[in-house]
Amino acid sequence: MRKFFVKKESIQEDEIQILGSDVNHIKNVLRLKQGDEIQICNEDTSQNYICEITKVDRQAVQAKIVQEIETSTESNVELHIFQGLPKADKMELIIQKGTELGASEFIPVAFKRSIVKLSEKDAIKKVERWQKIAEVSAKQSQRDLVPRVKNVSSVKNICHLVQEYDIILLAYEKETENHIKNELLKIKNTKKNLKIAVIIGPEGGIEEEEVLVLKKAGAKVVSLGKRILRTETVALQTCSIIMYELEK
């Protein structure tokens, strides 16, 4: 059954209104009609419903709630990815697959070695596109929330956020002693729900000066193994490792 997300203001008692691009998808791609059933998720509360379509027109799809359902697709780990701005369409891949793997938030970061430089206008357009990719991937993987894609950040901003997390991990190719698993074992079973951040550099890596600043702020510098990985591989590997070790 196809899944769609709506804001809570689109739900009035037992009636739900779907707007935007989903209308075209329901009407012209899936060719659903009155009487067909779909799954709708309240994006603000993660509550899911089985709904019956009652009306389809050019601007909106109306549906009535048939049944409220319980789902368990979300993890006890709230994982945020601070991703150094990569080249080409790598960020799209990271968001798409990271969403499937359970990440909750993506924050692009401008490091000193970032080749990609975005103007404020271009950054806004990119974030809008990336957010749409997260939404499509969340639907495909039956998530109960759409991961957030934030505006481009900086190392300085990350330093101010360290205290918001149970742990913030910095993947660094020159670290040889402290493996990511060592840090995850320290917080495993310490609490039911964990909020974790991972910092990943761009293609050129992270400057040693930036590493020292982040480490001083409280980030844990970790190794992912003996091999040097592409930046998009690092994002997906860390998601997989963290969910394997900590998800319940």
C-alpha positions in Angstrom: 0.0 0.0 0.0 1.4 3.4 -1.0 2.3 5.8 1.8 2.0 9.6 1.8 2.9 12.3 4.3 0.8 15.2 5.3 1.1 18.0 7.9 -1.2 17.9 10.9 -3.2 20.9 9.7 -4.3 18.7 6.7 -6.1 16.3 9.1 -9.5 17.4 10.3 -11.2 14.8 12.6 -11.5 11.8 10.2 -10.9 13.7 7.0 -7.5 14.2 5.3 -6.6 16.4 2.4 -3.5 15.7 0.3 -2.0 18.6 -1.7 1.0 19.3 -3.9 2.9 16.9 -6.1 1.3 13.9 -4.4 -2.0 14.7 -6.2 -0.4 14.2 -9.6 1.3 11.0 -8.4 -2.0 9.6 -7.0 -4.1 10.6 -10.0 -1.8 10.2 -13.0 1.0 7.8 -11.9 -0.8 5.4 -9.6 -4.2 6.0 -11.2 -5.9 5.7 -7.9 -9.6 6.6 -7.7 -12.4 7.0 -5.3 -12.7 3.9 -3.1 -9.0 3.0 -3.2 -7.1 2.7 0.0 -3.8 4.4 0.8 -1.6 4.9 3.9 -1.2 8.4 5.3 1.3 9.5 7.9 1.0 12.6 10.0 4.5 14.1 9.4 4.4 16.0 12.7 3.3 13.1 15.0 4.4 10.0 13.0 0.9 8.6 13.4 -0.3 6.4 10.6 -3.7 5.8 9.1 -5.3 3.5 6.5 -7.5 5.9 4.5 -10.1 5.5 1.7 -10.0 8.0 -1.1 -13.3 9.9 -1.3 -12.5 12.5 -4.0 -9.8 13.2 -6.5 -9.6 16.5 -8.4 -6.9 18.6 -10.0 -5.8 20.4 -6.8 -6.4 17.9 -4.0 -7.2 14.4 -3.0 -9.7 13.9 -0.1 -9.6 10.8 2.0 -11.3 9.5 5.1 -9.7 7.7 8.0 -10.7 4.0 8.0 -8.2 2.8 10.7 -5.5 4.2 12.9 -2.5 1.8 12.7 0.6 1.3 14.9 4.0 1.0 13.1 7.5 0.6 14.4 9.8 1.7 11.5 11.6 4.4 13.5 14.7 3.6 15.5 15.5 4.4 19.1 18.6 6.1 17.7 18.1 9.6 16.4 21.0 9.9 14.0 22.2 13.2 12.5 24.7 13.3 9.6 27.0 16.4 9.3 28.2 15.8 5.8 31.0 17.8 4.2 29.7 19.2 0.9 30.6 16.6 -1.8 30.8 17.0 -5.5 28.2 16.3 -8.2 25.1 14.4 -7.0 26.8 12.5 -4.1 24.7 14.4 -1.5 21.6 13.1 -3.2 22.8 9.5 -2.8 23.8 10.1 0.8 20.4 11.5 1.7 18.5 8.8 -0.3 20.3 5.8 1.2 20.9 7.4 4.6 17.1 7.9 4.9 16.6 4.2 4.1 19.1 3.3 6.7 17.4 5.3 9.4 19.1 8.7 9.6 16.9 11.5 11.0 18.7 14.7 9.9 21.2 15.7 7.3 23.3 18.9 7.7 25.6 19.9 4.8 28.9 21.4 6.1 31.3 23.7 4.4 34.8 22.6 5.3 38.0 24.2 4.2 38.7 21.4 1.7 35.2 21.4 0.3 35.5 21.8 -3.4 31.8 22.8 -3.8 31.1 26.4 -2.9 27.4 27.3 -2.8 26.0 30.8 -2.8 23.1 31.5 -0.5 20.6 31.4 -3.4 22.1 28.1 -4.8 22.1 26.6 -1.3 18.4 27.3 -0.8 17.6 25.5 -4.1 19.9 22.6 -3.2 18.3 22.1 0.2 14.8 22.2 -1.3 15.8 19.5 -3.7 17.5 17.4 -1.1 14.5 17.7 1.2 12.3 16.3 -1.6 14.7 13.4 -2.1 14.4 12.6 1.6 10.6 12.7 1.4 10.5 10.3 -1.6 13.0 7.9 0.1 11.0 8.0 3.3 7.9 7.0 1.5 9.7 4.2 -0.3 11.2 2.8 2.9 8.0 3.2 4.9 9.5 5.6 7.4 7.2 7.2 9.9 8.9 10.6 9.5 10.7 12.5 6.8 14.3 13.3 7.7 15.1 17.0 7.8 17.7 18.5 5.6 19.1 21.7 7.2 20.9 24.7 5.7 24.6 24.6 5.0 26.5 24.8 8.3 30.1 25.3 9.5 32.6 23.8 11.9 32.0 26.7 14.2 28.3 26.0 14.3 28.9 22.2 14.9 31.0 23.1 18.0 28.1 24.9 19.5 25.8 21.8 19.1 28.0 19.2 20.7 26.2 19.3 24.0 22.9 18.5 22.3 24.0 14.9 21.6 24.8 11.8 23.6 27.8 11.5 21.5 29.2 13.2 18.4 31.6 11.1 16.3 34.2 12.5 13.8 35.2 10.0 11.1 38.9 10.8 10.4 41.2 8.8 8.1 44.3 9.6 10.2 42.9 8.1 13.4 44.3 4.6 13.9 43.7 3.7 17.5 40.1 4.5 18.4 37.6 2.5 16.3 34.0 3.7 16.1 32.9 0.5 17.8 34.8 1.5 20.9 32.8 4.7 21.3 29.5 3.0 20.6 30.1 0.3 23.2 30.6 3.1 25.8 27.0 4.4 25.3 25.3 1.1 24.4 22.5 0.4 26.9 23.1 3.6 28.8 19.6 4.9 27.9 16.6 3.8 25.8 16.8 6.5 23.2 20.0 8.0 21.9 20.8 11.1 20.0 24.0 10.7 17.9 25.8 12.9 15.4 28.4 11.9 12.8 30.8 14.3 11.2 32.0 13.3 7.7 34.5 15.3 5.6 34.3 16.1 1.9 36.4 14.4 -0.8 39.5 16.2 0.3 39.1 15.2 3.9 39.2 17.5 7.0 42.0 19.8 7.8 43.9 18.9 11.0 43.1 22.3 12.4 39.4 21.6 12.0 39.8 18.2 13.6 41.5 19.7 16.7 38.8 22.4 17.0 36.0 19.7 16.9 37.9 17.4 19.3 38.3 20.3 21.8 34.6 20.9 21.6 33.9 17.3 22.6 33.7 15.3 19.4 35.1 11.8 19.5 37.6 11.2 16.7 37.2 7.6 15.3 38.5 5.3 12.7 36.3 3.2 10.3 39.1 0.7 9.5 42.3 0.4 7.5 40.9 1.4 4.1 40.3 4.9 2.8 36.7 5.3 1.8 34.9 7.7 -0.4 32.9 10.3 1.4 29.5 8.8 0.3 30.7 5.4 1.5 31.6 6.8 4.9 28.1 8.1 5.4 26.4 4.9 4.6 28.9 2.7 6.5 28.6 4.8 9.7 24.8 4.7 9.5 24.9 0.9 9.1 27.4 0.4 12.0 25.5 2.6 14.4 22.1 1.1 13.7 23.6 -2.4 13.9 25.2 -1.7 17.3 22.6 0.4 19.0 19.2 0.0 17.4 16.6 -2.0 19.4 
